[in-house]
């Protein structure tokens, strides 16, 4: 046999031997009998970013409550500022003799916030300024009930002014003295009480009370004018002239004060009061 034929025969034998190994390598592996089944692969789940622990919930709730409290405090503070500004506006109106407008604003204040002690005090002052004396006295007296002594000074002063407006000087003295007893630094009460003492012909009490008012007020022009009036009524002309010069009164003002002093003198003479 030729060598070429022998090589071809060997190649065919080798090809036949290799074929089973190639097929075996390509075949799908079979699971062995009675072998445990393989578990399916588990795909990791995505974390729930919205989930919170009980501790986190408590912290969030506490923070929310704190914010609510801050909001409530802010609202209360803002309301308190608005109330105070409104009352200051009313006070300015009264001081500028716009008491009727003040009453209208107090109606609006009470409608929005409800009346309180300060608004009632301002209402009584406004009623007095508009000569509604009976109503003013009722409001003033309502502020005396159930209140501590430390808060009653302005009320007694208002009641004293009501008595002055009515010409009831004896009652005015009692009420103004009570106002000073409660509030020893009430300059207006000293000034008005000194003038009432003057009108009643009480020389020394009038002078002492007006001097307290004058020194507490550091030379207020109105109080100094009352002292000048005292000097003219009780014949201390040097003091009266000195005050008139310091205040630079015109001749017309000097004449008006002199006329008032003469009127008081005639009134005291008619009552038989010693001067």
C-alpha positions in Angstrom: 0.0 0.0 0.0 1.3 3.4 -0.9 2.3 5.9 1.8 -0.3 8.4 0.5 -3.1 5.9 1.1 -1.8 5.1 4.5 -1.9 8.8 5.6 -5.4 9.3 4.3 -6.6 6.3 6.3 -5.0 7.6 9.5 -6.6 11.0 9.1 -10.0 9.6 8.8 -9.5 7.5 11.9 -8.4 10.5 13.9 -11.4 12.6 12.8 -13.8 9.9 13.9 -12.1 9.7 17.3 -12.3 13.5 17.9 -16.0 14.0 16.9 -17.5 12.5 20.2 -15.3 14.9 22.3 -16.4 17.9 20.3 -20.1 16.9 20.6 -19.7 16.3 24.3 -18.2 19.7 24.8 -21.1 21.4 22.9 -23.9 19.5 24.6 -26.0 21.2 27.5 -25.0 19.7 30.8 -27.7 17.5 32.4 -28.5 17.6 36.0 -27.5 14.5 37.8 -30.3 12.3 39.1 -31.4 13.0 42.7 -29.2 16.2 42.8 -30.7 19.1 44.6 -32.3 21.8 42.4 -30.3 24.9 42.2 -31.9 28.0 43.8 -32.9 30.9 41.5 -30.6 33.9 41.5 -31.9 36.7 43.8 -31.8 40.2 42.3 -31.2 42.8 45.1 -34.2 45.2 45.6 -33.9 49.0 45.5 -34.0 50.7 48.9 -37.2 52.6 49.8 -36.0 56.1 50.2 -39.4 57.3 51.6 -39.3 55.0 54.6 -38.4 56.4 58.0 -37.7 54.8 61.3 -39.9 55.4 64.3 -37.1 57.6 65.7 -37.0 59.7 62.6 -40.8 60.1 62.7 -40.6 61.4 66.2 -37.9 63.9 65.3 -39.8 65.2 62.3 -43.0 65.5 64.4 -41.1 67.4 67.1 -39.6 69.8 64.5 -43.1 70.4 63.0 -44.6 71.2 66.4 -41.7 73.6 67.1 -42.3 75.4 63.8 -46.0 75.6 64.7 -45.1 77.1 68.0 -42.8 79.6 66.4 -45.5 80.6 63.9 -48.0 81.1 66.7 -45.6 83.2 68.7 -44.9 85.3 65.6 -48.6 85.8 65.0 -49.1 86.8 68.6 -46.2 89.2 68.6 -47.4 90.8 65.4 -50.9 91.2 66.8 -49.6 92.8 69.9 -47.5 95.3 67.9 -50.6 96.2 65.9 -52.7 96.7 69.0 -50.1 98.9 70.6 -49.7 101.0 67.5 -53.5 101.5 67.3 -53.7 102.6 70.9 -50.7 105.0 70.5 -52.6 106.5 67.5 -55.6 107.0 69.7 -53.5 108.6 72.5 -52.0 111.0 70.0 -55.5 112.0 68.8 -56.6 112.7 72.3 -53.5 114.8 73.0 -54.2 116.8 69.8 -57.9 117.4 70.9 -59.3 115.0 68.3 -61.3 113.1 70.9 -64.2 112.4 68.6 -61.9 110.7 66.0 -60.3 108.8 68.9 -63.7 107.4 69.9 -64.3 106.2 66.3 -60.9 104.5 66.3 -61.6 102.9 69.7 -64.8 101.5 68.3 -62.8 99.9 65.5 -60.2 98.7 68.0 -62.8 97.0 70.2 -64.4 95.4 67.1 -61.1 93.9 66.0 -59.4 93.1 69.3 -62.0 93.4 72.0 -61.9 96.1 74.7 -59.2 95.9 77.3 -58.1 98.0 80.3 -56.0 100.4 78.2 -58.7 100.9 75.5 -61.3 101.6 78.2 -59.0 104.2 79.9 -58.6 105.9 76.5 -62.3 105.7 75.9 -63.1 107.4 79.3 -60.5 110.1 78.5 -62.1 110.7 75.1 -65.6 110.8 76.6 -64.4 113.4 79.2 -62.7 115.5 76.4 -66.0 115.5 74.5 -68.0 116.6 77.6 -69.8 113.3 77.9 -69.1 113.4 81.6 -71.7 110.8 82.9 -70.5 108.2 80.5 -66.8 109.0 81.2 -67.4 108.6 84.9 -69.1 105.2 84.4 -66.1 103.9 82.4 -63.6 105.2 84.9 -65.4 103.6 87.8 -65.6 100.3 85.9 -61.8 100.3 85.9 -61.6 100.7 89.7 -63.4 97.4 90.4 -61.2 94.5 91.0 -58.0 96.3 90.1 -54.8 96.6 92.1 -54.0 100.0 93.6 -50.9 100.4 91.4 -53.1 100.6 88.3 -55.7 103.1 89.6 -53.7 106.3 89.5 -54.7 107.4 86.0 -58.3 106.4 86.8 -58.5 108.6 89.9 -56.9 111.4 87.9 -59.6 111.1 85.2 -62.3 111.1 87.9 -60.8 114.2 89.4 -60.9 115.9 86.0 -64.6 115.0 85.6 -65.3 116.6 89.0 -63.4 119.8 87.8 -65.4 119.9 84.6 -68.6 119.8 86.8 -67.3 122.5 89.0 -67.3 120.1 92.0 -63.9 121.2 93.4 -64.3 119.5 96.8 -64.8 116.1 95.1 -62.0 117.0 92.6 -59.6 117.5 95.6 -60.4 114.1 97.1 -60.0 112.3 93.7 -56.8 114.1 92.7 -55.3 113.5 96.2 -56.1 109.8 95.7 -54.4 109.8 92.4 -51.2 111.2 93.8 -51.4 108.8 96.8 -51.5 105.9 94.3 -49.0 107.4 91.8 -46.7 109.9 93.6 -45.0 111.0 90.3 -48.2 111.9 88.4 -47.2 115.4 87.3 -50.6 116.3 85.8 -52.3 115.4 89.0 -50.0 117.7 91.0 -50.6 120.5 88.5 -54.4 120.2 88.5 -54.6 119.6 92.3 -52.5 122.7 92.9 -54.8 124.8 90.7 -57.8 123.4 92.6 -56.2 124.3 95.9 -55.6 127.8 94.4 -59.3 128.1 93.4 -60.3 127.0 96.9 -58.1 129.7 98.4 -55.7 127.2 100.1 -52.5 129.2 99.8 -49.8 126.9 101.2 -51.2 123.6 99.8 -51.5 125.3 96.4 -47.9 126.6 96.4 -46.4 123.3 97.6 -48.3 121.2 95.1 -47.5 123.5 92.2 -43.9 123.6 93.1 -43.7 119.7 93.1 -45.3 119.7 89.7 -42.9 122.4 88.4 -39.8 120.7 89.6 -40.9 117.2 88.4 -41.7 118.7 85.0 -38.5 120.7 84.8 -40.2 124.0 84.2 -43.2 123.1 82.1 -44.7 126.4 80.7 -48.3 125.5 81.8 -47.3 124.7 85.4 -45.2 127.9 85.6 -48.2 129.8 84.4 -50.2 128.4 87.3 -47.4 129.5 89.7 -47.6 133.0 88.2 -51.4 132.9 88.7 -50.8 131.9 92.3 -48.4 134.8 92.8 -50.9 137.3 91.4 -53.8 135.9 93.6 -51.7 135.9 96.8 -49.9 139.1 96.1 -46.4 137.7 95.3 -46.0 140.0 92.3 -42.2 139.6 92.1 -42.6 135.8 91.4 -45.4 136.4 88.9 -43.3 139.0 87.0 -40.2 136.8 87.0 -42.2 133.9 85.5 -43.8 136.2 82.9 -40.4 137.5 81.9 -38.8 134.0 81.7 -41.7 132.7 79.5 -41.5 135.9 77.5 -45.2 136.6 77.7 -46.7 139.2 75.5 -48.6 142.1 77.0 -51.8 140.4 75.9 -50.9 137.2 77.8 -49.9 139.2 80.9 -53.3 140.9 80.8 -55.2 137.6 80.4 -53.4 136.1 83.4 -54.0 139.2 85.5 -57.7 139.0 84.6 -57.9 135.4 85.7 -56.2 136.3 89.0 -58.7 139.1 89.7 -61.6 136.8 88.9 -60.3 134.2 91.4 -59.8 137.0 94.0 -63.4 138.1 93.6 -64.6 134.6 93.9 -62.6 134.0 97.1 -63.8 137.3 98.5 -67.4 136.3 97.8 -66.9 133.0 99.7 -65.2 134.8 102.6 -61.9 132.8 102.1 -58.9 134.3 103.8 -56.0 135.1 101.4 
